[in-house]
Amino acid sequence: VGLEDGKELPDGTVASSNAALTAAAVAIFGASR
């Protein structure tokens, strides 16, 4: 998906870790199903 390539989330905030990115991805893609 490309989230691993950067630390900025879609809303412009910067994630503190890959775990935060993963959590955000799960929330985003989980909500779009």
C-alpha positions in Angstrom: 0.0 0.0 0.0 3.0 2.3 0.5 2.4 3.2 4.1 5.7 1.6 5.1 7.5 4.2 2.9 6.6 7.2 4.9 5.5 8.3 8.4 2.9 10.8 7.4 -0.7 9.7 7.7 -3.3 10.7 5.1 -4.6 13.5 7.4 -1.1 15.0 7.5 -0.1 13.9 11.0 3.2 12.1 11.6 3.0 8.7 13.1 5.4 7.9 15.9 6.0 4.4 14.8 5.2 1.7 12.2 2.7 0.3 14.7 0.8 3.6 14.5 0.8 3.4 10.7 -0.5 -0.1 10.8 -3.2 0.9 13.2 -4.2 3.8 11.0 -4.2 1.5 7.9 -6.4 -1.0 9.6 -8.8 1.7 10.7 -8.9 3.3 7.2 -9.2 0.1 5.2 -11.4 -1.6 7.7 -13.9 1.3 7.5 -13.9 1.3 3.7 -15.1 -2.3 3.5 
